[in-house]
Amino acid sequence: MPRAKNRVASRAKRKKILSHASGYFGKRGSCYSIAKDSFFRSGNFAYRDRRQKKRNFRSLWIVRINAAARLNGIPYRTLIGGLKEKGIELNRKTLAHLALHEPEAFKKVVETVKA
């Protein structure tokens, strides 16, 4: 008697991976053995980059704050130090939004730190 290998579950597993890889270029989207490698690799990149995204946004906010602060005559490190000293709890995301979209409000924050 031949050995049963549970064809239904095996096929379902392959179909699931091929459906996830359906938009990939060339054989990566159609050949199971190649699609499997690409799919797992893409999962690793996605996991890594969800963490890197937080770092990238923080550095973007710092660059924006520094540029706006220097336009108002104060460097970034002095601005952040002054905010901590005055007890103003604005995070970098909010400061970057103020610097980009509401420059008058950002200018008032800088003047508060300078005073």
Secondary structure, DSSP 8 states (H G I E B T S, - for coil): ------HHHHHHHHHHHHHHTTTSSGGGGT-HHHHHHHHHHHHHHHHHHHHHHHHHHHHHHHHHHHHHHHHTT--HHHHHHHHHHHT----HHHHHHHHHH-HHHHHHHHHHHH-
